[in-house]
Amino acid sequence: MKLRMTGQAFLSMSAFTATSCLGLGLSGLRNSLLAQNSGLLPCQFESVDLETYIGITEIPSKEDFLPAEFRGVDCRNNTLAFLGLQQDGFIDAVEKAKSNFGKTRIGVFLGTSTSGMLQTEKGYRELNPDTGALPPWVDYQRSQNTYSVAHFVRAVLGLTGPAAVVSTACSSSAKVFAMAQRMLQLDAIDAAIVGGVDSLCLTTLYGFHSLQLLSQNPCKPYDINRDGISIGEAAAFALLTCDDDRTPPGSLLIKGVGESSDAYHMSSPHPEGTGAQKAMHSALRQARLPACEIDYIHLHGTATKNNDAIESKAVSAVFDDKIPASSTKGATGHCLGAAGGLNVAIAAIALQQQMAWGSPGTQVLDDSLSPVHYLKQNTARPMRNILSNSFGFGGSNCSIVVGLKDPV
């Protein structure tokens, strides 16, 4: 198989969309970020009895929303994916790409952590009393299986090219940008749909509660009183093609993707953030940028004591403390397998608005953290390159440089 691209070519992000607790599509996300609003609310989800805050998306019922052919796979995750695809003319952009490249030459690479697990959780409430079998409406293959969201999105978009799902916790929907990049470089595809979908379920909420990582309040990244995460849900998608002479100056580009794995502990990141540093260095190297040319760092910033401390240590080892940085999880919650894709969308909007985001919920910065120029309030400034971090459970790291195409 021949290589289409020589060296490290950039990718054009010709369309993107994101749906979360801040609203349907980019307008709700943009307006909330500009107003520094939070979408986090006290948890009232299913049968969950926990004192915590969540970022929940209002999802229509399948009868009112899903086409008939997809109602048999109406788990919350697939329905959230369908809702996200309807926004910002994204389907129209994919249709244009199909007419240009053909449906076999567009890949689908998505991240998730829980997929349609909620459907199975509901099924356990209705086990057959004689056999213990799950009810027939629980379809593991097309709901809980992690690949199910890619299968669903591929079917909705009418695509038949390569498809895969990455499930590496919080880095899942960041790492798919690297997967698409490699497939484009190998000339296996001409375009890629990337992003992630993760939806609320009981296992996630009770699981993080058992780890004592859920905050009872809206989360406060990098705050001296931070005490855990607020879980959110989101569907974020981007359409990627190879950057070439037809891409106009000022267009959004994926300039670099850096991946690493700590291989340190089953759940904890390396205490010195060595893997995170490697991911950031790798993204910068691929983007052909020195650290000083990053204008803003969109931090992973989960608001746990350990994660923020380690990320600050890693960031301060790679960058000086004059580069603005912040986490927006106080607005959206931590969307787990969709967090990386949502982070890229938020970074892209920051470039469009020329606005480095503040950090809703953060009040008093923790001065014991390694030096980071952390923003509590939105700050307008000229920006061409943003680094976005997504660091997953167990030390799976991914950093992405999102930038604007330079004038010729």
Secondary structure as the mmCIF struct_conf table of DSSP 4:
data_model
#
loop_
_struct_conf.conf_type_id
_struct_conf.id
_struct_conf.beg_label_comp_id
_struct_conf.beg_label_asym_id
_struct_conf.beg_label_seq_id
_struct_conf.end_label_comp_id
_struct_conf.end_label_asym_id
_struct_conf.end_label_seq_id
BEND BEND1 ARG A 4 ARG A 4
BEND BEND2 GLY A 7 GLY A 7
STRN STRN1 LEU A 11 THR A 19
STRN STRN2 SER A 20 SER A 20
TURN_TY1_P TURN_TY1_P1 CYS A 21 LEU A 22
STRN STRN3 GLY A 23 GLY A 23
BEND BEND3 LEU A 24 LEU A 24
HELX_RH_AL_P HELX_RH_AL_P1 GLY A 25 ALA A 35
TURN_TY1_P TURN_TY1_P2 GLN A 36 GLN A 36
STRN STRN4 LEU A 41 PRO A 42
TURN_TY1_P TURN_TY1_P3 GLU A 46 SER A 47
BEND BEND4 GLU A 51 GLU A 51
STRN STRN5 TYR A 53 GLY A 55
HELX_RH_AL_P HELX_RH_AL_P2 LYS A 62 PHE A 65
BEND BEND5 LEU A 66 LEU A 66
HELX_RH_3T_P HELX_RH_3T_P1 ALA A 68 VAL A 73
HELX_RH_AL_P HELX_RH_AL_P3 ARG A 76 LEU A 85
TURN_TY1_P TURN_TY1_P4 GLN A 86 GLN A 86
BEND BEND6 GLN A 87 GLN A 87
TURN_TY1_P TURN_TY1_P5 ASP A 88 GLY A 89
HELX_RH_AL_P HELX_RH_AL_P4 PHE A 90 PHE A 101
HELX_RH_3T_P HELX_RH_3T_P2 LYS A 103 ARG A 105
STRN STRN6 ILE A 106 GLY A 111
BEND BEND7 SER A 113 THR A 114
TURN_TY1_P TURN_TY1_P6 SER A 115 GLY A 116
HELX_RH_AL_P HELX_RH_AL_P5 MET A 117 GLY A 123
HELX_RH_3T_P HELX_RH_3T_P3 TYR A 124 GLU A 126
TURN_TY1_P TURN_TY1_P7 PRO A 129 THR A 131
HELX_LH_PP_P HELX_LH_PP_P1 ALA A 133 PRO A 135
TURN_TY1_P TURN_TY1_P8 PRO A 136 TRP A 137
TURN_TY1_P TURN_TY1_P9 TYR A 140 GLN A 144
BEND BEND8 ASN A 145 ASN A 145
TURN_TY1_P TURN_TY1_P10 THR A 146 TYR A 147
HELX_RH_AL_P HELX_RH_AL_P6 SER A 148 LEU A 157
TURN_TY1_P TURN_TY1_P11 GLY A 158 GLY A 158
BEND BEND9 GLY A 161 GLY A 161
STRN STRN7 ALA A 163 VAL A 166
HELX_RH_3T_P HELX_RH_3T_P4 ALA A 169 SER A 171
HELX_RH_AL_P HELX_RH_AL_P7 SER A 172 GLN A 185
TURN_TY1_P TURN_TY1_P12 LEU A 186 ASP A 187
BEND BEND10 ALA A 188 ALA A 188
BEND BEND11 ASP A 190 ASP A 190
STRN STRN8 ALA A 191 ASP A 198
HELX_RH_AL_P HELX_RH_AL_P8 LEU A 202 SER A 210
TURN_TY1_P TURN_TY1_P13 LEU A 211 GLN A 212
STRN STRN9 LEU A 214 LEU A 214
BEND BEND12 GLN A 216 PRO A 218
TURN_TY1_P TURN_TY1_P14 PRO A 221 TYR A 222
STRN STRN10 ASP A 223 ASP A 223
TURN_TY1_P TURN_TY1_P15 ILE A 224 ASN A 225
STRN STRN11 ILE A 229 ILE A 229
STRN STRN12 ILE A 231 GLY A 232
STRN STRN13 ALA A 234 CYS A 242
TURN_TY1_P TURN_TY1_P16 ASP A 245 ARG A 246
BEND BEND13 THR A 247 THR A 247
HELX_LH_PP_P HELX_LH_PP_P2 PRO A 248 PRO A 248
TURN_TY1_P TURN_TY1_P17 PRO A 249 GLY A 250
STRN STRN14 LEU A 252 SER A 261
BEND BEND14 TYR A 264 TYR A 264
BEND BEND15 MET A 266 SER A 268
HELX_LH_PP_P HELX_LH_PP_P3 PRO A 269 HIS A 270
TURN_TY1_P TURN_TY1_P18 PRO A 271 GLU A 272
HELX_RH_AL_P HELX_RH_AL_P9 THR A 274 ALA A 287
TURN_TY1_P TURN_TY1_P19 ARG A 288 ARG A 288
HELX_RH_3T_P HELX_RH_3T_P5 ALA A 291 GLU A 293
STRN STRN15 TYR A 296 HIS A 298
HELX_RH_AL_P HELX_RH_AL_P10 LYS A 305 VAL A 318
BEND BEND16 PHE A 319 PHE A 319
TURN_TY1_P TURN_TY1_P20 ASP A 321 LYS A 322
BEND BEND17 ILE A 323 ILE A 323
STRN STRN16 PRO A 324 SER A 326
HELX_RH_AL_P HELX_RH_AL_P11 LYS A 329 THR A 332
STRN STRN17 HIS A 334 HIS A 334
HELX_RH_3T_P HELX_RH_3T_P6 LEU A 336 ALA A 338
HELX_RH_AL_P HELX_RH_AL_P12 ALA A 339 GLN A 353
TURN_TY1_P TURN_TY1_P21 GLN A 354 GLN A 354
STRN STRN18 MET A 355 ALA A 356
TURN_TY1_P TURN_TY1_P22 PRO A 360 GLY A 361
BEND BEND18 VAL A 364 VAL A 364
STRN STRN19 LEU A 365 LEU A 365
TURN_TY1_P TURN_TY1_P23 ASP A 367 SER A 368
BEND BEND19 LEU A 369 LEU A 369
HELX_LH_PP_P HELX_LH_PP_P4 SER A 370 PRO A 371
STRN STRN20 HIS A 373 TYR A 374
BEND BEND20 LYS A 376 GLN A 377
STRN STRN21 THR A 379 ALA A 380
BEND BEND21 ARG A 384 ARG A 384
STRN STRN22 ASN A 385 GLY A 392
TURN_TY1_P TURN_TY1_P24 PHE A 393 GLY A 395
STRN STRN23 SER A 396 LEU A 404
HELX_LH_PP_P HELX_LH_PP_P5 LYS A 405 PRO A 407
#
